[in-house]
Amino acid sequence: LADALRLSGVDRMYLFTLAGHTPPAAADALGPDAAVLQALVDHVVAPAYCTDAFTNVLAWNAAACEVFGDYARWPAEGRNLLNLLFTEPAFGERLVDRDEYAQRVVRTFRSRSDAYLSDPVAIEMVAALNRRSAAFRALWETHDVRRADTDSLEAILPGGRVVLTLVNLQAVTTPGIRFNAYLPA
């Protein structure tokens, strides 16, 4: 039923719980969508990645690794955009203003994730980040939101300084999945 309805991971877990069954592991919940998402980002020449509603990075291309860092160097459970921004100094080190970018990600997460902020997974993720990062905690406590489907980002790459414009598509393949591509401005 969850497959037929193409439920997101959170909705799938909720359905299993309602039915009195143990939800499948998070990786199993993505099913074939992981391959579709990887194919999508692989066909984009610009830096691109896909995230779920909790900012877990599900797929990325080589160009995204050039800008943000190689996602493969972090374990799958650690490939959360918020976690990487606030606990991994090597993540996003090529960004001209990494701290400002981190602020925008926190504010955007808060505004886009209204439906998930009461979810136990989101509550624990935010609590863990609050414990591990004073910078995250300070931003989270402001309760600021940011509603933007486009953005700009500046990075210093081996070929020089570039300005990129974000193109964001939401609910790609399933609700909660976001496709982000950074096109040259």
BELGI-V273904 format. One record per backbone hydrogen bond with DSSP energy under -0.5 kcal/mol. CO is the residue of the C=O (numbers start at 0). NH is the residue of the N-H. If there is no record, write none. Layout:
BEGIN
co=<CO & CO>
nh=<NH & NH>
END
This chain:
BEGIN
co=<0 & 1 & 2 & 7 & 8 & 9 & 10 & 11 & 12 & 13 & 14 & 15 & 16 & 24 & 25 & 26 & 29 & 30 & 31 & 31 & 32 & 33 & 34 & 35 & 36 & 37 & 38 & 39 & 40 & 46 & 47 & 48 & 49 & 49 & 50 & 51 & 54 & 55 & 55 & 58 & 60 & 61 & 62 & 63 & 63 & 64 & 66 & 67 & 68 & 69 & 70 & 74 & 75 & 77 & 78 & 78 & 79 & 80 & 81 & 82 & 83 & 86 & 87 & 89 & 91 & 93 & 94 & 96 & 97 & 98 & 99 & 100 & 101 & 102 & 103 & 104 & 105 & 106 & 106 & 107 & 108 & 110 & 112 & 112 & 113 & 115 & 118 & 119 & 120 & 121 & 122 & 123 & 124 & 125 & 126 & 127 & 128 & 132 & 133 & 134 & 135 & 136 & 137 & 138 & 138 & 138 & 139 & 145 & 148 & 150 & 152 & 153 & 154 & 154 & 156 & 159 & 161 & 162 & 163 & 164 & 165 & 166 & 168 & 170 & 171 & 173 & 176 & 176 & 177 & 177 & 178 & 179 & 180 & 180 & 181 & 182>
nh=<4 & 6 & 5 & 11 & 12 & 13 & 14 & 15 & 16 & 17 & 18 & 20 & 19 & 28 & 29 & 30 & 32 & 33 & 34 & 35 & 36 & 37 & 38 & 39 & 40 & 41 & 42 & 42 & 43 & 181 & 60 & 179 & 57 & 58 & 177 & 54 & 80 & 51 & 57 & 49 & 64 & 65 & 66 & 67 & 68 & 68 & 93 & 91 & 70 & 72 & 73 & 77 & 78 & 79 & 56 & 80 & 83 & 84 & 85 & 86 & 87 & 88 & 90 & 92 & 94 & 155 & 97 & 100 & 101 & 102 & 103 & 104 & 105 & 106 & 107 & 108 & 109 & 110 & 145 & 111 & 112 & 113 & 115 & 116 & 116 & 118 & 122 & 123 & 124 & 125 & 126 & 127 & 128 & 129 & 130 & 131 & 132 & 136 & 137 & 138 & 139 & 140 & 141 & 141 & 142 & 143 & 142 & 147 & 167 & 165 & 163 & 95 & 156 & 161 & 159 & 156 & 154 & 184 & 152 & 182 & 150 & 180 & 178 & 172 & 173 & 176 & 170 & 171 & 50 & 179 & 168 & 48 & 166 & 182 & 46 & 164>
END
